[in-house]
């Protein structure tokens, strides 16, 4: 079952696509295998996220995780603490077989900033 929050983030997803000149980026998973999460960030000199784009399979939980990152990070410091449990909770839960997308989103942020 998919929560109302997941549907909202899916239907109102901001940030789906690609940036022309990202300052930071990462890819978690494998596009060849079909499960991946690509993240691109544009940070200013103070570490604030000016822009964020993500690309992933066209799956409601995956896109909801990306939309959540966009809402959570744009205009704020990129290095704020973000956990898988927090993403899942704030999305109102995810189907058990799709929780790995929350992990991929959080890991993408971590990798992009390292």
LOBAVO-161242 format. One record per residue: residue number from 0; x negated, y, z of N, C-alpha, C in turn. Coordinates in nm, 3 decimals. Layout:
// LOBAVO-161242
+-----+---------+---------+---------+---------+---------+---------+---------+---------+---------+
:   n :    n.c1 :    n.c2 :    n.c3 :   ca.c1 :   ca.c2 :   ca.c3 :    c.c1 :    c.c2 :    c.c3 :
+-----+---------+---------+---------+---------+---------+---------+---------+---------+---------+
: NUM :       X :       Y :       Z :       X :       Y :       Z :       X :       Y :       Z :
...
+-----+---------+---------+---------+---------+---------+---------+---------+---------+---------+
//
This chain:
// LOBAVO-161242
+-----+---------+---------+---------+---------+---------+---------+---------+---------+---------+
:   n :    n.c1 :    n.c2 :    n.c3 :   ca.c1 :   ca.c2 :   ca.c3 :    c.c1 :    c.c2 :    c.c3 :
+-----+---------+---------+---------+---------+---------+---------+---------+---------+---------+
:   0 :  -0.084 :  -0.118 :   0.000 :   0.000 :   0.000 :   0.000 :  -0.089 :   0.124 :   0.000 :
:   1 :  -0.049 :   0.223 :  -0.074 :  -0.125 :   0.347 :  -0.086 :  -0.050 :   0.458 :  -0.013 :
:   2 :  -0.126 :   0.533 :   0.068 :  -0.066 :   0.637 :   0.152 :  -0.028 :   0.761 :   0.070 :
:   3 :   0.054 :   0.845 :   0.133 :   0.094 :   0.971 :   0.069 :  -0.027 :   1.061 :   0.046 :
:   4 :  -0.124 :   1.058 :   0.138 :  -0.243 :   1.141 :   0.121 :  -0.324 :   1.096 :   0.000 :
:   5 :  -0.338 :   0.964 :  -0.019 :  -0.411 :   0.913 :  -0.136 :  -0.341 :   0.958 :  -0.263 :
:   6 :  -0.209 :   0.947 :  -0.268 :  -0.136 :   0.993 :  -0.386 :  -0.157 :   1.142 :  -0.410 :
:   7 :  -0.155 :   1.221 :  -0.302 :  -0.175 :   1.365 :  -0.317 :  -0.313 :   1.394 :  -0.373 :
:   8 :  -0.417 :   1.336 :  -0.313 :  -0.553 :   1.361 :  -0.362 :  -0.571 :   1.309 :  -0.505 :
:   9 :  -0.506 :   1.200 :  -0.539 :  -0.514 :   1.145 :  -0.674 :  -0.448 :   1.239 :  -0.775 :
:  10 :  -0.325 :   1.282 :  -0.746 :  -0.251 :   1.364 :  -0.840 :  -0.302 :   1.508 :  -0.847 :
:  11 :  -0.360 :   1.557 :  -0.739 :  -0.411 :   1.694 :  -0.736 :  -0.563 :   1.696 :  -0.738 :
:  12 :  -0.624 :   1.588 :  -0.785 :  -0.770 :   1.574 :  -0.778 :  -0.841 :   1.692 :  -0.841 :
:  13 :  -0.923 :   1.756 :  -0.760 :  -1.009 :   1.863 :  -0.809 :  -1.149 :   1.807 :  -0.816 :
:  14 :  -1.220 :   1.843 :  -0.920 :  -1.359 :   1.804 :  -0.929 :  -1.387 :   1.681 :  -1.015 :
:  15 :  -1.287 :   1.623 :  -1.079 :  -1.312 :   1.507 :  -1.163 :  -1.381 :   1.552 :  -1.290 :
:  16 :  -1.496 :   1.496 :  -1.322 :  -1.568 :   1.531 :  -1.444 :  -1.716 :   1.548 :  -1.418 :
:  17 :  -1.778 :   1.637 :  -1.496 :  -1.924 :   1.653 :  -1.490 :  -1.961 :   1.801 :  -1.484 :
:  18 :  -2.073 :   1.831 :  -1.419 :  -2.131 :   1.966 :  -1.417 :  -2.236 :   1.975 :  -1.527 :
:  19 :  -2.250 :   2.093 :  -1.585 :  -2.354 :   2.113 :  -1.687 :  -2.493 :   2.122 :  -1.626 :
:  20 :  -2.505 :   2.188 :  -1.511 :  -2.637 :   2.207 :  -1.450 :  -2.632 :   2.178 :  -1.300 :
:  21 :  -2.617 :   2.051 :  -1.262 :  -2.615 :   2.020 :  -1.119 :  -2.754 :   2.040 :  -1.057 :
:  22 :  -2.756 :   2.079 :  -0.931 :  -2.884 :   2.089 :  -0.860 :  -2.916 :   1.958 :  -0.789 :
:  23 :  -2.814 :   1.878 :  -0.761 :  -2.829 :   1.750 :  -0.693 :  -2.729 :   1.652 :  -0.754 :
:  24 :  -2.770 :   1.526 :  -0.766 :  -2.677 :   1.427 :  -0.818 :  -2.715 :   1.287 :  -0.774 :
:  25 :  -2.619 :   1.197 :  -0.783 :  -2.644 :   1.058 :  -0.746 :  -2.544 :   0.969 :  -0.817 :
:  26 :  -2.577 :   0.841 :  -0.818 :  -2.488 :   0.739 :  -0.875 :  -2.496 :   0.618 :  -0.782 :
:  27 :  -2.382 :   0.575 :  -0.733 :  -2.373 :   0.459 :  -0.645 :  -2.292 :   0.354 :  -0.720 :
:  28 :  -2.340 :   0.232 :  -0.720 :  -2.272 :   0.124 :  -0.790 :  -2.321 :   0.112 :  -0.933 :
:  29 :  -2.243 :   0.044 :  -1.016 :  -2.283 :   0.016 :  -1.153 :  -2.166 :   0.038 :  -1.248 :
:  30 :  -2.184 :   0.128 :  -1.342 :  -2.081 :   0.152 :  -1.442 :  -2.058 :   0.026 :  -1.526 :
:  31 :  -2.164 :  -0.051 :  -1.550 :  -2.151 :  -0.174 :  -1.628 :  -2.059 :  -0.274 :  -1.559 :
:  32 :  -2.064 :  -0.277 :  -1.426 :  -1.980 :  -0.371 :  -1.352 :  -1.843 :  -0.310 :  -1.318 :
:  33 :  -1.826 :  -0.181 :  -1.344 :  -1.695 :  -0.119 :  -1.328 :  -1.669 :  -0.053 :  -1.194 :
:  34 :  -1.756 :  -0.072 :  -1.098 :  -1.738 :  -0.009 :  -0.967 :  -1.854 :   0.086 :  -0.944 :
:  35 :  -1.826 :   0.215 :  -0.955 :  -1.932 :   0.315 :  -0.939 :  -1.871 :   0.446 :  -0.891 :
:  36 :  -1.959 :   0.532 :  -0.841 :  -1.918 :   0.666 :  -0.800 :  -2.035 :   0.758 :  -0.831 :
:  37 :  -2.016 :   0.848 :  -0.926 :  -2.118 :   0.945 :  -0.964 :  -2.081 :   1.079 :  -0.902 :
:  38 :  -2.180 :   1.146 :  -0.842 :  -2.156 :   1.274 :  -0.776 :  -2.258 :   1.375 :  -0.827 :
:  39 :  -2.210 :   1.495 :  -0.857 :  -2.297 :   1.606 :  -0.896 :  -2.261 :   1.726 :  -0.810 :
:  40 :  -2.364 :   1.790 :  -0.756 :  -2.346 :   1.906 :  -0.670 :  -2.423 :   2.024 :  -0.727 :
:  41 :  -2.370 :   2.142 :  -0.705 :  -2.442 :   2.266 :  -0.731 :  -2.448 :   2.340 :  -0.598 :
:  42 :  -2.569 :   2.347 :  -0.540 :  -2.589 :   2.413 :  -0.411 :  -2.653 :   2.548 :  -0.431 :
:  43 :  -2.618 :   2.644 :  -0.344 :  -2.686 :   2.773 :  -0.348 :  -2.810 :   2.766 :  -0.258 :
:  44 :  -2.881 :   2.877 :  -0.246 :  -3.007 :   2.880 :  -0.171 :  -2.987 :   2.851 :  -0.022 :
:  45 :  -2.869 :   2.875 :   0.030 :  -2.841 :   2.849 :   0.172 :  -2.788 :   2.708 :   0.198 :
:  46 :  -2.775 :   2.628 :   0.095 :  -2.726 :   2.492 :   0.110 :  -2.575 :   2.479 :   0.105 :
:  47 :  -2.506 :   2.584 :   0.062 :  -2.361 :   2.577 :   0.048 :  -2.326 :   2.516 :  -0.088 :
:  48 :  -2.223 :   2.435 :  -0.090 :  -2.178 :   2.371 :  -0.214 :  -2.097 :   2.473 :  -0.295 :
:  49 :  -2.154 :   2.516 :  -0.406 :  -2.085 :   2.608 :  -0.496 :  -1.987 :   2.534 :  -0.586 :
:  50 :  -2.026 :   2.412 :  -0.624 :  -1.943 :   2.333 :  -0.713 :  -1.973 :   2.185 :  -0.691 :
:  51 :  -1.875 :   2.103 :  -0.715 :  -1.887 :   1.959 :  -0.698 :  -1.805 :   1.892 :  -0.807 :
:  52 :  -1.864 :   1.793 :  -0.870 :  -1.791 :   1.711 :  -0.966 :  -1.823 :   1.564 :  -0.936 :
:  53 :  -1.725 :   1.481 :  -0.961 :  -1.743 :   1.337 :  -0.942 :  -1.685 :   1.265 :  -1.062 :
:  54 :  -1.737 :   1.147 :  -1.085 :  -1.685 :   1.063 :  -1.193 :  -1.683 :   0.921 :  -1.141 :
:  55 :  -1.572 :   0.852 :  -1.163 :  -1.554 :   0.716 :  -1.112 :  -1.445 :   0.650 :  -1.197 :
:  56 :  -1.418 :   0.521 :  -1.173 :  -1.308 :   0.457 :  -1.246 :  -1.176 :   0.531 :  -1.219 :
:  57 :  -1.087 :   0.520 :  -1.312 :  -0.956 :   0.585 :  -1.297 :  -0.865 :   0.500 :  -1.211 :
:  58 :  -0.902 :   0.496 :  -1.085 :  -0.833 :   0.418 :  -0.983 :  -0.791 :   0.517 :  -0.874 :
:  59 :  -0.665 :   0.511 :  -0.830 :  -0.615 :   0.610 :  -0.734 :  -0.702 :   0.623 :  -0.610 :
:  60 :  -0.742 :   0.514 :  -0.541 :  -0.827 :   0.532 :  -0.424 :  -0.963 :   0.593 :  -0.456 :
:  61 :  -1.024 :   0.558 :  -0.568 :  -1.154 :   0.614 :  -0.604 :  -1.143 :   0.763 :  -0.630 :
:  62 :  -1.045 :   0.804 :  -0.709 :  -1.027 :   0.946 :  -0.739 :  -0.986 :   1.023 :  -0.615 :
:  63 :  -0.906 :   0.962 :  -0.528 :  -0.869 :   1.028 :  -0.403 :  -0.992 :   1.056 :  -0.317 :
:  64 :  -1.087 :   0.962 :  -0.313 :  -1.210 :   0.984 :  -0.236 :  -1.289 :   1.101 :  -0.294 :
:  65 :  -1.297 :   1.111 :  -0.426 :  -1.366 :   1.223 :  -0.489 :  -1.295 :   1.355 :  -0.465 :
:  66 :  -1.164 :   1.355 :  -0.476 :  -1.087 :   1.477 :  -0.449 :  -1.103 :   1.521 :  -0.305 :
:  67 :  -1.110 :   1.424 :  -0.214 :  -1.133 :   1.455 :  -0.072 :  -1.270 :   1.522 :  -0.055 :
:  68 :  -1.373 :   1.466 :  -0.119 :  -1.507 :   1.528 :  -0.110 :  -1.503 :   1.671 :  -0.161 :
:  69 :  -1.435 :   1.693 :  -0.272 :  -1.426 :   1.828 :  -0.328 :  -1.364 :   1.923 :  -0.226 :
:  70 :  -1.251 :   1.885 :  -0.170 :  -1.182 :   1.970 :  -0.073 :  -1.266 :   1.992 :   0.052 :
:  71 :  -1.334 :   1.889 :   0.095 :  -1.411 :   1.892 :   0.219 :  -1.542 :   1.970 :   0.207 :
:  72 :  -1.607 :   1.965 :   0.090 :  -1.743 :   2.019 :   0.079 :  -1.756 :   2.153 :   0.007 :
:  73 :  -1.675 :   2.182 :  -0.093 :  -1.693 :   2.305 :  -0.170 :  -1.672 :   2.426 :  -0.078 :
:  74 :  -1.771 :   2.515 :  -0.081 :  -1.768 :   2.634 :   0.003 :  -1.828 :   2.613 :   0.141 :
:  75 :  -1.874 :   2.491 :   0.167 :  -1.932 :   2.458 :   0.298 :  -2.071 :   2.401 :   0.279 :
:  76 :  -2.141 :   2.383 :   0.390 :  -2.274 :   2.322 :   0.385 :  -2.261 :   2.175 :   0.345 :
:  77 :  -2.348 :   2.133 :   0.256 :  -2.344 :   1.996 :   0.204 :  -2.391 :   1.894 :   0.307 :
:  78 :  -2.468 :   1.938 :   0.405 :  -2.527 :   1.844 :   0.499 :  -2.441 :   1.817 :   0.622 :
:  79 :  -2.314 :   1.854 :   0.618 :  -2.227 :   1.826 :   0.733 :  -2.205 :   1.675 :   0.747 :
:  80 :  -2.182 :   1.632 :   0.868 :  -2.164 :   1.489 :   0.896 :  -2.034 :   1.440 :   0.831 :
:  81 :  -2.045 :   1.330 :   0.760 :  -1.931 :   1.270 :   0.692 :  -1.944 :   1.120 :   0.706 :
:  82 :  -1.840 :   1.054 :   0.755 :  -1.844 :   0.909 :   0.774 :  -1.738 :   0.840 :   0.690 :
:  83 :  -1.761 :   0.714 :   0.664 :  -1.665 :   0.633 :   0.590 :  -1.533 :   0.627 :   0.666 :
:  84 :  -1.542 :   0.606 :   0.796 :  -1.421 :   0.597 :   0.879 :  -1.339 :   0.726 :   0.871 :
:  85 :  -1.408 :   0.839 :   0.869 :  -1.340 :   0.969 :   0.861 :  -1.268 :   0.983 :   0.727 :
:  86 :  -1.334 :   0.944 :   0.619 :  -1.272 :   0.953 :   0.487 :  -1.147 :   0.865 :   0.482 :
:  87 :  -1.159 :   0.742 :   0.526 :  -1.045 :   0.649 :   0.525 :  -0.931 :   0.703 :   0.612 :
:  88 :  -0.964 :   0.753 :   0.731 :  -0.863 :   0.808 :   0.821 :  -0.794 :   0.929 :   0.759 :
:  89 :  -0.873 :   1.022 :   0.705 :  -0.815 :   1.144 :   0.648 :  -0.732 :   1.116 :   0.523 :
:  90 :  -0.760 :   1.005 :   0.456 :  -0.679 :   0.965 :   0.340 :  -0.556 :   0.884 :   0.381 :
:  91 :  -0.538 :   0.865 :   0.511 :  -0.422 :   0.788 :   0.559 :  -0.437 :   0.639 :   0.538 :
:  92 :  -0.562 :   0.595 :   0.523 :  -0.591 :   0.453 :   0.500 :  -0.606 :   0.424 :   0.352 :
:  93 :  -0.677 :   0.318 :   0.325 :  -0.695 :   0.269 :   0.187 :  -0.666 :   0.121 :   0.185 :
:  94 :  -0.622 :   0.068 :   0.072 :  -0.605 :  -0.077 :   0.062 :  -0.739 :  -0.145 :   0.095 :
:  95 :  -0.738 :  -0.254 :   0.172 :  -0.864 :  -0.318 :   0.212 :  -0.957 :  -0.348 :   0.095 :
:  96 :  -0.903 :  -0.388 :  -0.018 :  -0.988 :  -0.420 :  -0.133 :  -1.042 :  -0.296 :  -0.203 :
:  97 :  -1.005 :  -0.177 :  -0.157 :  -1.054 :  -0.052 :  -0.218 :  -1.127 :   0.038 :  -0.119 :
:  98 :  -1.147 :  -0.006 :   0.004 :  -1.219 :   0.074 :   0.105 :  -1.363 :   0.101 :   0.064 :
:  99 :  -1.419 :   0.017 :  -0.021 :  -1.558 :   0.039 :  -0.062 :  -1.574 :   0.171 :  -0.136 :
: 100 :  -1.468 :   0.227 :  -0.192 :  -1.481 :   0.356 :  -0.259 :  -1.510 :   0.468 :  -0.158 :
: 101 :  -1.458 :   0.458 :  -0.037 :  -1.491 :   0.557 :   0.066 :  -1.640 :   0.547 :   0.099 :
: 102 :  -1.691 :   0.423 :   0.109 :  -1.834 :   0.405 :   0.135 :  -1.916 :   0.463 :   0.020 :
: 103 :  -1.875 :   0.435 :  -0.104 :  -1.947 :   0.486 :  -0.220 :  -1.951 :   0.639 :  -0.221 :
: 104 :  -1.840 :   0.703 :  -0.188 :  -1.834 :   0.850 :  -0.187 :  -1.930 :   0.907 :  -0.083 :
: 105 :  -1.926 :   0.852 :   0.039 :  -2.015 :   0.899 :   0.146 :  -2.161 :   0.872 :   0.110 :
: 106 :  -2.189 :   0.756 :   0.057 :  -2.325 :   0.721 :   0.017 :  -2.373 :   0.810 :  -0.097 :
: 107 :  -2.286 :   0.847 :  -0.188 :  -2.323 :   0.936 :  -0.298 :  -2.369 :   1.072 :  -0.246 :
: 108 :  -2.298 :   1.123 :  -0.145 :  -2.338 :   1.251 :  -0.084 :  -2.476 :   1.235 :  -0.021 :
: 109 :  -2.493 :   1.129 :   0.057 :  -2.621 :   1.105 :   0.125 :  -2.735 :   1.096 :   0.024 :
: 110 :  -2.716 :   1.019 :  -0.081 :  -2.821 :   1.001 :  -0.182 :  -2.850 :   1.130 :  -0.259 :
: 111 :  -2.746 :   1.205 :  -0.291 :  -2.766 :   1.330 :  -0.365 :  -2.849 :   1.430 :  -0.284 :
: 112 :  -2.834 :   1.427 :  -0.153 :  -2.905 :   1.524 :  -0.069 :  -3.043 :   1.476 :  -0.025 :
: 113 :  -3.074 :   1.349 :  -0.048 :  -3.205 :   1.299 :  -0.003 :  -3.312 :   1.316 :  -0.108 :
+-----+---------+---------+---------+---------+---------+---------+---------+---------+---------+
//
